[in-house]
Amino acid sequence: MKSNSHVRLVVALSVSALLAVFLLYTSIGGNATPSLSPSRLAGHHGLVTLAGVVVGPARGNAHDTPLRFRLRDVSGRGPAVPVTYRGEVPDLFKVGRHVLLRGRLRAATFVALPDSLVTKCPSRYVAKKADGTPR
């Protein structure tokens, strides 16, 4: 009976060690895509995630013609980067909204991967007053 529990313990510890190594590998060296703000995008030519605020106007419909808009740092600093995007546009997309896109910088324009546009809902990130209403 004791040897059976030793075997189970060794198997459980081995599986745990393998999962820990896998988690460490995927979080550190597992082909991660860097996340950048528009002001830090210059010089990056590989696949990146771009995070910023939409500055207008937004033109196109993302299906027949590319959706074109500019993206600026959330802080408002730095130059706005032109973006082209094709694919589904979230309902919450509009000028002034915080968004995330995956893509590459090509000739000073960020070309987003299709269907990579994600909007952040600002009401979720606004601090609430003591009575529970947004500030």
MARBA-3410 file (N, C-alpha, C, O; in Angstrom, 1 decimal):
135
0.8,-1.2,0.0,0.0,0.0,0.0,0.9,1.3,0.0,0.5,2.2,-0.7 ~ 2.0,1.3,0.8,2.8,2.4,0.9,3.5,2.7,-0.5,3.6,3.9,-0.9 ~ 3.9,1.7,-1.2,4.6,1.9,-2.5,3.7,2.5,-3.5,4.1,3.3,-4.4 ~ 2.4,2.1,-3.4,1.4,2.7,-4.3,1.2,4.2,-4.1,1.1,4.9,-5.1 ~ 1.2,4.6,-2.8,1.1,6.1,-2.6,2.4,6.8,-3.0,2.3,8.0,-3.3
3.5,6.1,-2.9,4.8,6.8,-3.3,4.7,7.0,-4.8,5.2,8.0,-5.3 ~ 4.2,6.0,-5.6,4.1,6.1,-7.0,3.2,7.3,-7.4,3.5,8.1,-8.3 ~ 2.1,7.4,-6.7,1.1,8.5,-7.0,1.8,9.8,-6.7,1.6,10.8,-7.4 ~ 2.5,9.9,-5.6,3.2,11.2,-5.2,4.2,11.6,-6.3,4.3,12.7,-6.7 ~ 5.0,10.6,-6.7,6.0,10.9,-7.8,5.4,11.3,-9.1,5.8,12.3,-9.7
4.3,10.7,-9.5,3.6,11.1,-10.7,3.0,12.5,-10.5,3.1,13.3,-11.5 ~ 2.4,12.8,-9.4,1.8,14.1,-9.2,2.9,15.2,-9.2,2.6,16.2,-9.8 ~ 4.0,14.9,-8.6,5.1,15.9,-8.6,5.7,16.1,-9.9,6.0,17.2,-10.3 ~ 5.8,15.0,-10.7,6.3,15.1,-12.1,5.4,15.9,-13.0,5.9,16.8,-13.7 ~ 4.1,15.7,-12.9,3.1,16.4,-13.7,3.2,17.9,-13.3,3.1,18.8,-14.1
3.3,18.2,-12.0,3.3,19.6,-11.5,4.6,20.3,-12.0,4.5,21.4,-12.4 ~ 5.7,19.6,-12.0,6.9,20.2,-12.5,6.9,20.5,-14.0,7.3,21.5,-14.4 ~ 6.3,19.6,-14.8,6.1,19.8,-16.2,5.2,21.0,-16.5,5.5,21.8,-17.4 ~ 4.1,21.1,-15.8,3.2,22.2,-16.0,3.9,23.5,-15.6,3.7,24.5,-16.2 ~ 4.7,23.5,-14.5,5.4,24.7,-14.1,6.4,25.2,-15.2,6.5,26.4,-15.5
7.1,24.2,-15.7,8.1,24.5,-16.8,7.4,25.1,-18.0,7.8,26.1,-18.6 ~ 6.3,24.5,-18.4,5.5,24.9,-19.6,5.0,26.3,-19.3,5.1,27.2,-20.2 ~ 4.4,26.6,-18.2,3.9,28.0,-17.8,5.1,29.0,-17.9,4.9,30.1,-18.5 ~ 6.2,28.7,-17.4,7.4,29.6,-17.4,7.8,29.8,-18.8,8.1,31.0,-19.2 ~ 7.9,28.8,-19.6,8.3,28.9,-21.0,7.3,29.8,-21.8,7.8,30.7,-22.5
6.0,29.6,-21.7,5.1,30.3,-22.5,5.0,31.8,-22.0,4.7,32.7,-22.8 ~ 5.2,32.0,-20.7,5.2,33.4,-20.3,6.4,34.2,-20.6,6.3,35.4,-20.8 ~ 7.6,33.6,-20.6,8.8,34.3,-20.9,9.3,34.2,-22.3,9.5,35.3,-23.0 ~ 9.4,33.0,-22.8,10.0,32.9,-24.1,9.1,32.3,-25.2,9.6,31.9,-26.3 ~ 7.9,32.2,-24.9,6.9,31.5,-25.8,6.4,32.3,-26.9,5.1,32.3,-27.1
7.2,33.0,-27.7,6.7,33.7,-28.9,5.7,34.8,-28.5,4.7,34.9,-29.1 ~ 6.0,35.5,-27.5,5.1,36.6,-27.0,5.1,37.8,-27.9,6.1,38.1,-28.5 ~ 4.0,38.4,-28.1,3.9,39.6,-28.9,4.0,40.8,-28.0,3.2,41.0,-27.1 ~ 5.0,41.7,-28.3,5.1,42.9,-27.4,4.0,43.8,-27.6,3.4,44.0,-28.6 ~ 3.6,44.5,-26.5,2.5,45.5,-26.5,3.2,46.9,-26.4,4.0,47.2,-25.5
2.8,47.7,-27.4,3.4,49.1,-27.5,2.4,50.1,-27.5,1.2,49.9,-27.9 ~ 2.8,51.4,-27.2,2.0,52.5,-27.4,2.4,53.2,-28.7,3.5,52.9,-29.2 ~ 1.6,54.0,-29.3,2.0,54.6,-30.6,3.3,55.3,-30.6,4.0,55.3,-31.6 ~ 3.6,56.0,-29.5,4.9,56.8,-29.5,6.1,55.9,-29.4,7.2,56.3,-29.7 ~ 5.9,54.6,-29.1,7.1,53.7,-29.0,7.1,52.7,-30.2,7.9,51.8,-30.2
6.2,52.9,-31.2,6.1,52.0,-32.3,7.2,52.1,-33.3,7.6,51.1,-33.9 ~ 7.8,53.3,-33.5,8.8,53.5,-34.5,10.0,52.5,-34.3,10.5,52.3,-33.2 ~ 10.4,51.9,-35.4,11.5,51.0,-35.4,11.1,49.5,-35.2,12.0,48.7,-35.3 ~ 9.9,49.3,-34.8,9.4,47.9,-34.6,8.7,47.4,-35.9,7.7,48.0,-36.3 ~ 9.3,46.4,-36.5,8.8,45.9,-37.8,8.1,44.5,-37.7,7.5,44.0,-38.7
8.2,43.9,-36.5,7.6,42.6,-36.4,6.2,42.8,-35.9,5.7,43.9,-35.8 ~ 5.6,41.6,-35.6,4.2,41.6,-35.1,4.1,42.2,-33.6,4.9,41.8,-32.8 ~ 3.3,43.2,-33.4,3.1,43.8,-32.1,1.6,44.0,-31.8,0.8,44.0,-32.7 ~ 1.3,44.3,-30.5,0.0,44.7,-30.1,0.1,46.2,-29.9,1.0,46.6,-29.1 ~ -0.7,47.0,-30.5,-0.7,48.4,-30.4,-1.9,48.9,-29.5,-3.0,48.5,-29.8
-1.6,49.6,-28.5,-2.7,50.1,-27.6,-2.7,51.6,-27.6,-1.6,52.2,-27.4 ~ -3.9,52.2,-27.7,-4.0,53.7,-27.7,-5.4,54.1,-27.8,-6.4,53.4,-27.6 ~ -5.5,55.4,-28.0,-6.9,56.1,-28.1,-7.1,56.5,-29.6,-6.2,57.0,-30.2 ~ -8.3,56.2,-30.1,-8.7,56.5,-31.4,-8.9,58.0,-31.5,-9.6,58.6,-30.8 ~ -8.2,58.6,-32.5,-8.4,60.1,-32.8,-8.9,60.1,-34.2,-8.4,59.3,-35.1
-9.8,61.0,-34.5,-10.6,60.9,-35.7,-10.0,61.8,-36.8,-8.9,62.4,-36.7 ~ -10.7,61.7,-37.9,-12.0,61.0,-38.1,-11.6,59.5,-38.5,-10.6,59.3,-39.0 ~ -12.6,58.6,-38.3,-12.5,57.3,-38.8,-13.2,57.2,-40.1,-14.4,57.6,-40.2 ~ -12.5,56.6,-41.1,-13.1,56.5,-42.5,-13.1,55.1,-42.9,-12.2,54.4,-42.6 ~ -14.1,54.7,-43.8,-14.1,53.4,-44.3,-15.1,52.5,-43.5,-15.6,52.9,-42.4
-15.3,51.3,-43.9,-16.2,50.4,-43.2,-15.6,49.1,-42.8,-16.3,48.2,-42.2 ~ -14.3,48.9,-43.0,-13.5,47.7,-42.6,-13.9,46.5,-43.4,-13.2,45.4,-43.2 ~ -14.8,46.5,-44.3,-15.2,45.3,-45.1,-14.9,45.6,-46.6,-14.0,45.0,-47.2 ~ -15.6,46.6,-47.2,-15.3,47.0,-48.6,-14.1,47.8,-48.8,-13.2,47.5,-49.6 ~ -13.9,48.7,-47.9,-12.7,49.6,-47.8,-12.1,49.5,-46.4,-12.8,49.4,-45.5
-10.8,49.6,-46.3,-10.2,49.5,-45.0,-10.7,50.7,-44.1,-10.9,51.8,-44.6 ~ -10.9,50.4,-42.9,-11.2,51.4,-41.9,-9.8,52.1,-41.6,-8.8,51.5,-41.3 ~ -9.9,53.4,-41.7,-8.6,54.2,-41.5,-8.9,55.2,-40.4,-9.9,55.9,-40.4 ~ -8.0,55.2,-39.4,-8.1,56.2,-38.3,-6.7,56.4,-37.8,-5.7,55.8,-38.3 ~ -6.5,57.2,-36.8,-5.2,57.5,-36.2,-5.3,57.0,-34.7,-6.4,57.1,-34.1
-4.2,56.6,-34.2,-4.1,56.1,-32.8,-3.1,56.9,-32.1,-1.9,57.1,-32.6 ~ -3.4,57.4,-30.9,-2.5,58.2,-30.1,-2.3,57.5,-28.7,-3.1,56.7,-28.3 ~ -1.2,57.8,-28.0,-1.0,57.3,-26.7,-2.2,57.6,-25.8,-2.8,58.7,-26.0 ~ -2.5,56.8,-24.8,-3.6,57.0,-23.9,-3.3,58.3,-23.1,-4.3,59.0,-22.8 ~ -2.0,58.6,-22.8,-1.7,59.8,-22.1,-1.9,61.1,-23.0,-1.9,62.2,-22.4
-2.0,60.9,-24.3,-2.2,62.1,-25.2,-0.9,62.6,-25.7,-0.8,63.5,-26.5 ~ 0.2,62.0,-25.2,1.6,62.5,-25.7,1.9,61.8,-27.0,1.4,60.7,-27.3 ~ 2.9,62.4,-27.7,3.4,61.8,-28.9,2.6,61.9,-30.1,1.4,62.4,-30.0 ~ 3.1,61.6,-31.3,2.4,61.7,-32.5,1.3,60.6,-32.6,1.5,59.5,-32.1 ~ 0.3,60.9,-33.4,-0.7,59.9,-33.7,-0.2,59.0,-34.9,0.4,59.6,-35.8
-0.5,57.7,-34.8,0.0,56.8,-35.9,-1.2,56.5,-36.7,-2.3,56.1,-36.2 ~ -1.1,56.6,-38.1,-2.2,56.1,-39.0,-2.3,54.6,-38.9,-1.4,53.9,-38.9 ~ -3.6,54.2,-38.9,-3.9,52.7,-38.8,-4.9,52.4,-39.9,-5.8,53.1,-40.3 ~ -4.6,51.2,-40.5,-5.6,50.6,-41.5,-6.0,49.3,-40.9,-5.2,48.5,-40.4 ~ -7.3,49.0,-41.0,-7.9,47.8,-40.4,-9.0,47.2,-41.3,-9.8,48.0,-41.9
-9.1,45.9,-41.4,-10.2,45.2,-42.1,-10.7,44.1,-41.1,-9.9,43.5,-40.4 ~ -12.0,44.0,-41.1,-12.6,42.9,-40.3,-13.7,43.5,-39.5,-14.3,44.5,-39.8 ~ -14.1,42.7,-38.5,-15.3,43.1,-37.6,-14.9,44.3,-36.8,-13.8,44.4,-36.2 ~ -15.8,45.3,-36.7,-15.6,46.4,-35.9,-16.5,46.3,-34.7,-17.7,46.2,-34.8 ~ -15.9,46.4,-33.5,-16.8,46.2,-32.3,-17.8,47.4,-32.2,-17.5,48.5,-32.7
-19.0,47.1,-31.6,-20.0,48.1,-31.5,-19.5,49.4,-30.7,-19.9,50.5,-31.0 ~ -18.6,49.2,-29.7,-18.1,50.3,-28.9,-17.1,51.1,-29.6,-16.6,52.1,-29.0 ~ -16.6,50.8,-30.8,-15.6,51.5,-31.5,-16.1,52.9,-31.9,-17.1,53.1,-32.5 ~ -15.3,54.0,-31.5,-15.6,55.3,-31.9,-14.4,56.2,-31.5,-13.5,55.7,-30.8 ~ -14.4,57.4,-32.0,-13.3,58.3,-31.7,-13.3,58.6,-30.2,-14.3,58.8,-29.5
-12.1,58.5,-29.6,-11.9,58.7,-28.1,-11.9,57.4,-27.3,-11.6,57.5,-26.2 ~ -12.2,56.3,-28.0,-12.2,55.0,-27.3,-10.8,54.4,-27.2,-10.0,54.6,-28.2 ~ -10.5,53.7,-26.2,-9.2,53.0,-26.0,-9.4,51.7,-26.8,-10.3,51.0,-26.6 ~ -8.4,51.4,-27.6,-8.4,50.1,-28.4,-7.1,49.4,-28.4,-6.0,50.0,-28.0 ~ -7.1,48.1,-28.7,-6.0,47.3,-28.9,-6.1,46.7,-30.3,-7.1,46.3,-30.7
-4.9,46.6,-31.0,-4.8,46.0,-32.3,-3.6,45.2,-32.4,-2.6,45.6,-31.8 ~ -3.6,44.1,-33.2,-2.3,43.4,-33.5,-2.0,43.6,-35.0,-2.9,43.7,-35.8 ~ -0.7,43.8,-35.3,-0.3,44.0,-36.6,1.1,44.4,-36.7,1.9,44.2,-35.9 ~ 1.5,45.1,-37.9,2.8,45.5,-38.2,2.9,46.9,-38.7,1.9,47.4,-39.3 ~ 4.0,47.6,-38.5,4.2,48.9,-39.0,4.8,48.7,-40.4,5.8,48.0,-40.6
4.1,49.4,-41.4,4.6,49.3,-42.8,4.5,50.7,-43.4,3.5,51.3,-43.5 ~ 5.7,51.3,-43.7,5.8,52.6,-44.3,5.0,53.6,-43.5,4.2,54.4,-44.0 ~ 5.3,53.7,-42.2,4.8,54.7,-41.3,3.3,54.5,-41.0,2.7,55.3,-40.3 ~ 2.6,53.4,-41.5,1.2,53.1,-41.2,1.2,51.8,-40.5,1.8,50.8,-40.9 ~ 0.4,51.7,-39.4,0.2,50.4,-38.7,-0.9,49.7,-39.5,-2.0,50.1,-39.6
-0.5,48.5,-40.0,-1.5,47.7,-40.7,-1.9,46.5,-39.8,-1.1,45.7,-39.4 ~ -3.2,46.6,-39.3,-3.7,45.7,-38.3,-4.1,44.4,-39.0,-4.5,44.3,-40.1 ~ -3.9,43.3,-38.2,-4.4,42.0,-38.7,-5.9,42.0,-38.7,-6.5,42.6,-37.8 ~ -6.5,41.3,-39.7,-8.0,41.2,-39.7,-8.5,40.7,-38.4,-8.0,39.8,-37.8 ~ -9.6,41.3,-38.0,-10.4,40.9,-36.8,-9.6,40.9,-35.5,-9.8,40.1,-34.6
-8.6,41.8,-35.4,-7.8,41.9,-34.2,-8.1,43.2,-33.4,-7.5,43.4,-32.3 ~ -9.1,43.9,-33.8,-9.5,45.2,-33.1,-10.4,44.8,-31.8,-11.4,44.2,-31.9 ~ -9.9,45.3,-30.7,-10.6,45.1,-29.4,-10.8,46.5,-28.8,-9.8,47.2,-28.7 ~ -12.0,46.8,-28.3,-12.2,48.1,-27.6,-12.3,47.8,-26.1,-12.7,46.8,-25.7 ~ -11.8,48.8,-25.4,-12.0,48.8,-23.9,-13.2,49.6,-23.5,-13.4,50.7,-24.1
-14.0,49.1,-22.7,-15.2,49.8,-22.2,-14.7,50.8,-21.1,-14.3,50.3,-20.0 ~ -14.7,52.1,-21.3,-14.2,53.0,-20.3,-15.0,53.0,-18.9,-14.4,53.3,-17.9 ~ -16.2,52.7,-18.9,-17.0,52.7,-17.7,-16.5,51.6,-16.7,-16.7,51.8,-15.5 ~ -15.9,50.6,-17.2,-15.3,49.6,-16.3,-14.1,50.0,-15.6,-13.7,49.5,-14.5 ~ -13.4,51.1,-16.1,-12.2,51.5,-15.6,-12.2,52.8,-14.8,-11.2,53.4,-14.4
-13.4,53.4,-14.7,-13.6,54.6,-14.0,-13.9,54.4,-12.6,-14.7,53.5,-12.2 ~ -13.2,55.1,-11.7,-13.4,54.9,-10.3,-14.8,55.4,-9.9,-15.4,56.3,-10.5 ~ -15.4,54.8,-8.9,-16.8,55.1,-8.5,-16.7,55.9,-7.3,-15.8,55.8,-6.4 ~ -17.8,56.8,-7.1,-17.9,57.6,-5.9,-18.4,56.7,-4.8,-18.7,55.5,-5.0 ~ -18.5,57.2,-3.6,-18.9,56.4,-2.4,-20.3,55.9,-2.6,-20.7,54.9,-2.1
-21.2,56.7,-3.4,-22.6,56.2,-3.6,-22.7,55.2,-4.7,-23.8,54.7,-5.0 ~ -21.6,54.8,-5.4,-21.6,53.8,-6.4,-21.7,54.3,-7.8,-21.7,53.5,-8.8 ~ -21.9,55.6,-8.0,-22.0,56.2,-9.4,-20.6,56.5,-9.9,-19.7,56.9,-9.1 ~ -20.4,56.5,-11.3,-19.1,56.8,-11.8,-18.8,58.3,-11.6,-19.7,59.1,-11.5 ~ -17.5,58.5,-11.4,-17.0,59.9,-11.2,-17.0,60.7,-12.5,-16.6,61.8,-12.5
END
